[in-house]
Amino acid sequence: MLFEFLGKRLEAFGRYMYFLGEIFSSAVKKPFQTAQFVNELEHLGVNSVPIIMLSGGAMGMIFSLQMVTMLSLFQAEIGVGAAVAVALSRELAPVITTLMLIAKNGSAMAAELGTMKVTEQIDALEAMSVSPVKYLVLPKVLASVVVYPVLTLLANVIGSIGSYVIAIFLFNVDSAGYTDYMFDFLGPRDVLMGLIKSAVMGVMVATICCFHGLQTTQGAKGVGDSATKAVVVSSVSILVADYILTSIMLNFIYK
């Protein structure tokens, strides 16, 4: 039973790696689907701005509330801005933003491609000598590489503003000291670390969700199962990737 389980997982991983190879090979072949790419930028990016602003603001406000409460024990409330900004830039913003986009866009990718698969639209594209990977998947992946870092940066800004509002207006932390400490401790490397993570996570989410969508079988039930698998696998994968990327970047960027 164990070997059968491991065999199926290895087989799925092998199919996924082959799928990645198809994506990268199609990226260097003409023509480039510009219209599809722009549509994906709007769908994945512009339409996601409200939810990212809401989640980013909530992150900053909640984390600020927790940090002020803890730092007040040491009379160090002035360091709240620095703690929140660094935590948002390095970890919270890329991870939470990616998880929100998995819920909003990742499941939709899997469901869209899954529906096209079970209704034989994918077969129709292949019959017309149109590569589904190049026409449908590649624009989603490229758009994700652009959109995820931009939305992560937006979450950083909104989260920092939310933290400022809580610390200054609710707990009366000194405004000048708050901003001085924040900009003293927050550096370009912290922001860069989060942006690199979000770009890598964007590729992972788009490829995993599209892969599960194209593997759909068994009609409407299969579409739901594929969307569920895509969300679960991509969510767990980006958490594992976050640890690995953090370990690598702490050794290279901060040394």
C-alpha positions as CSV (number, residue, x, y, z in Angstrom):
1,M,0.0,0.0,0.0
2,L,2.8,2.4,0.9
3,F,4.8,1.7,-2.2
4,E,1.6,2.1,-4.3
5,F,1.0,5.5,-2.7
6,L,4.6,6.6,-3.2
7,G,4.5,5.3,-6.8
8,K,1.4,7.4,-7.7
9,R,3.0,10.5,-6.1
10,L,6.2,10.0,-8.0
11,E,4.3,9.5,-11.2
12,A,2.3,12.7,-10.6
13,F,5.5,14.6,-9.8
14,G,7.1,13.3,-13.0
15,R,4.1,14.5,-15.1
16,Y,4.3,17.9,-13.4
17,M,8.0,18.2,-14.2
18,Y,7.3,17.3,-17.8
19,F,4.5,19.9,-17.8
20,L,7.0,22.5,-16.5
21,G,9.3,21.6,-19.4
22,E,6.5,22.2,-21.9
23,I,5.8,25.6,-20.4
24,F,9.5,26.7,-20.5
25,S,10.0,25.4,-24.0
26,S,6.8,27.2,-25.3
27,A,8.0,30.5,-23.7
28,V,10.7,30.8,-26.3
29,K,8.6,30.0,-29.3
30,K,6.6,32.4,-31.4
31,P,3.9,33.8,-31.5
32,F,3.5,35.3,-28.1
33,Q,-0.1,35.5,-26.9
34,T,-0.1,39.2,-26.0
35,A,-3.9,39.6,-25.8
36,Q,-4.2,36.6,-23.5
37,F,-1.3,38.0,-21.3
38,V,-3.0,41.4,-21.0
39,N,-6.3,39.7,-20.1
40,E,-4.6,37.6,-17.4
41,L,-2.9,40.7,-16.0
42,E,-6.4,42.3,-15.6
43,H,-8.0,39.1,-14.2
44,L,-5.2,38.1,-11.9
45,G,-3.9,41.5,-10.9
46,V,-6.3,44.4,-11.2
47,N,-9.3,42.4,-10.1
48,S,-7.4,41.3,-7.0
49,V,-6.4,44.7,-5.7
50,P,-9.4,45.2,-3.3
51,I,-8.9,41.8,-1.6
52,I,-5.1,42.4,-1.3
53,M,-5.7,45.9,0.2
54,L,-8.2,44.5,2.7
55,S,-5.9,41.6,3.7
56,G,-2.8,43.8,3.8
57,G,-4.4,46.4,6.0
58,A,-5.8,43.7,8.3
59,M,-2.3,42.1,8.6
60,G,-0.7,45.4,9.5
61,M,-3.3,46.4,12.0
62,I,-3.5,43.0,13.8
63,F,0.3,42.6,13.9
64,S,0.7,46.2,15.2
65,L,-1.8,45.5,17.9
66,Q,0.0,42.4,19.0
67,M,3.4,44.1,18.9
68,V,2.4,47.2,20.8
69,T,0.9,45.0,23.6
70,M,4.0,43.0,23.9
71,L,6.6,45.8,23.5
72,S,4.7,48.0,26.0
73,L,6.0,45.5,28.7
74,F,9.5,46.8,27.9
75,Q,8.5,50.4,27.2
76,A,9.7,49.9,23.6
77,E,6.5,50.7,21.7
78,I,8.5,53.0,19.4
79,G,9.9,49.9,17.7
80,V,6.5,48.7,16.5
81,G,6.9,50.2,13.0
82,A,10.3,48.5,12.5
83,A,9.0,45.1,13.6
84,V,5.9,45.3,11.5
85,A,7.6,46.6,8.4
86,V,10.3,44.0,8.4
87,A,7.9,41.1,9.2
88,L,5.6,42.2,6.4
89,S,8.4,42.7,3.8
90,R,10.1,39.4,4.5
91,E,7.4,37.0,5.4
92,L,3.8,38.1,6.0
93,A,3.1,40.0,2.8
94,P,4.4,37.4,0.3
95,V,2.8,34.5,2.1
96,I,-0.6,35.9,2.9
97,T,-0.8,37.6,-0.5
98,T,-0.1,34.3,-2.2
99,L,-2.6,32.4,-0.1
100,M,-5.3,35.0,-0.9
101,L,-4.5,34.7,-4.6
102,I,-4.6,30.9,-4.4
103,A,-8.1,31.1,-3.0
104,K,-9.3,33.7,-5.5
105,N,-7.3,32.9,-8.7
106,G,-5.7,29.5,-8.2
107,S,-9.0,27.6,-7.8
108,A,-10.5,29.5,-10.7
109,M,-7.5,28.5,-13.0
110,A,-8.0,24.8,-12.1
111,A,-11.7,25.0,-12.6
112,E,-11.5,26.9,-15.9
113,L,-9.0,24.4,-17.4
114,G,-10.8,21.5,-15.9
115,T,-14.1,22.5,-17.4
116,M,-12.4,23.0,-20.8
117,K,-10.8,19.5,-20.4
118,V,-14.0,17.6,-19.6
119,T,-16.0,19.5,-22.3
120,E,-13.3,18.6,-24.9
121,Q,-12.4,22.2,-25.6
122,I,-8.7,21.3,-25.0
123,D,-9.0,18.5,-27.5
124,A,-10.5,20.9,-30.0
125,L,-7.5,23.3,-29.6
126,E,-5.1,20.4,-30.2
127,A,-7.1,19.3,-33.3
128,M,-6.5,22.8,-34.6
129,S,-2.8,22.5,-33.9
130,V,-3.0,25.1,-31.1
131,S,-0.9,24.2,-28.1
132,P,-3.1,24.5,-24.9
133,V,0.0,25.1,-22.8
134,K,1.2,28.0,-24.9
135,Y,-2.3,29.5,-25.5
136,L,-3.9,29.0,-22.1
137,V,-1.2,28.2,-19.5
138,L,1.8,30.3,-20.4
139,P,0.0,33.7,-20.3
140,K,-1.3,32.8,-16.8
141,V,2.3,31.9,-15.6
142,L,3.9,35.0,-17.0
143,A,1.1,37.2,-15.6
144,S,1.6,35.6,-12.2
145,V,5.3,36.4,-12.3
146,V,4.4,40.1,-12.8
147,V,1.3,40.3,-10.6
148,Y,2.4,38.6,-7.4
149,P,5.4,40.9,-6.6
150,V,3.3,44.0,-7.4
151,L,0.5,42.9,-5.2
152,T,3.0,41.9,-2.5
153,L,4.4,45.4,-2.6
154,L,0.9,46.8,-2.4
155,A,0.3,44.7,0.7
156,N,3.5,46.0,2.3
157,V,2.4,49.6,1.8
158,I,-1.2,49.1,3.0
159,G,-0.1,47.0,5.9
160,S,2.4,49.6,7.0
161,I,-0.2,52.3,6.8
162,G,-2.6,50.1,8.9
163,S,0.1,49.6,11.5
164,Y,0.8,53.3,11.6
165,V,-2.9,54.1,12.2
166,I,-3.1,51.6,15.1
167,A,0.1,52.6,16.8
168,I,-0.2,56.3,16.5
169,F,-3.9,57.0,16.9
170,L,-4.9,54.1,19.2
171,F,-1.8,53.7,21.4
172,N,-0.3,57.2,21.1
173,V,3.1,56.1,20.0
174,D,5.4,59.0,18.9
175,S,4.9,59.5,15.2
176,A,8.5,60.8,14.5
177,G,10.1,58.0,16.5
178,Y,7.9,55.4,14.9
179,T,8.9,56.3,11.3
180,D,12.6,56.9,12.2
181,Y,12.9,53.4,13.7
182,M,11.0,51.9,10.8
183,F,13.2,53.3,8.1
184,D,16.4,52.6,10.1
185,F,15.6,48.9,10.3
186,L,13.8,48.4,7.0
187,G,16.2,48.1,4.1
188,P,16.0,47.4,0.4
189,R,17.1,43.8,1.0
190,D,14.1,43.1,3.2
191,V,11.7,44.3,0.4
192,L,13.7,42.4,-2.3
193,M,13.5,39.2,-0.3
194,G,9.7,39.4,-0.2
195,L,9.5,40.3,-3.9
196,I,11.7,37.3,-5.0
197,K,9.6,35.0,-2.8
198,S,6.4,36.3,-4.3
199,A,7.6,35.8,-7.9
200,V,8.7,32.2,-7.2
201,M,5.4,31.5,-5.5
202,G,3.5,33.0,-8.4
203,V,5.1,30.6,-10.8
204,M,4.5,27.7,-8.4
205,V,0.8,28.5,-7.9
206,A,0.1,29.1,-11.6
207,T,1.8,25.9,-12.8
208,I,0.4,23.7,-10.0
209,C,-3.2,24.9,-10.5
210,C,-3.0,24.7,-14.3
211,F,-1.5,21.2,-14.1
212,H,-4.3,19.9,-11.9
213,G,-6.9,21.6,-14.2
214,L,-5.5,19.9,-17.2
215,Q,-5.5,16.5,-15.4
216,T,-9.2,16.7,-14.8
217,T,-11.4,13.7,-15.5
218,Q,-14.9,12.4,-14.6
219,G,-17.0,15.4,-15.5
220,A,-18.3,18.0,-13.1
221,K,-17.2,16.0,-10.0
222,G,-13.7,15.9,-11.4
223,V,-13.6,19.7,-11.9
224,G,-14.4,20.2,-8.2
225,D,-11.8,17.6,-7.2
226,S,-9.2,19.2,-9.4
227,A,-9.9,22.7,-7.9
228,T,-9.6,21.3,-4.4
229,K,-6.4,19.5,-5.1
230,A,-4.9,22.6,-6.8
231,V,-5.7,24.8,-3.7
232,V,-4.4,22.3,-1.2
233,V,-1.2,21.3,-3.0
234,S,-0.3,24.9,-4.0
235,S,-0.9,26.2,-0.4
236,V,1.3,23.5,1.2
237,S,3.9,23.9,-1.5
238,I,4.4,27.7,-1.1
239,L,4.7,27.2,2.7
240,V,7.5,24.7,2.1
241,A,9.0,26.9,-0.5
242,D,8.9,29.9,1.9
243,Y,11.1,28.1,4.4
244,I,13.6,27.0,1.7
245,L,13.8,30.4,0.1
246,T,14.2,32.1,3.5
247,S,17.1,29.8,4.4
248,I,18.8,30.4,1.0
249,M,18.3,34.2,1.0
250,L,19.4,34.6,4.6
251,N,22.7,33.0,3.7
252,F,23.3,35.0,0.5
253,I,21.5,38.3,0.8
254,Y,22.2,39.0,4.4
255,K,25.9,38.0,4.4
